[in-house]
Amino acid sequence: MDAVMHALSDSSRRTVLDALEQGDATVNELAALLPIARPGVSRHLRVLREAGLVEVRPEAQRRVYSLRPEPLAEVDDWLGRYRSRWEQHLGALHTEVARGRKQRSAR
């Protein structure tokens, strides 16, 4: 999971994942989304591939990338342990805000 978290830490790689969530794309299509040179895009794709977040397949002279969501599900499972705690705290905050509004309107 460390490799996945590292891969997700970069905004360019997140942009690539967002694009691939919409469907498969070639290196050139992905490179058009980023303000960096093509070798930099290739390095980002390598990090994503090594983390298991994308897979690549050759089609004629092109390389087509697609999203592999399984590692993201693993991160979501890990975050789920903390999500319930956040939801409890946010629920308590909502209750306190509502209570404060009620007290102000009663004055």
Secondary structure, DSSP 8 states (H G I E B T S, - for coil): -HHHHHHHTSHHHHHHHHHHHH--EEHHHHHTTSSS-HHHHHHHHHHHHHTTSEEEEEETTEEEEEE--HHHHHHHHHHHHHHHHHHHHHHHHHHHHHHHHHHHHH-
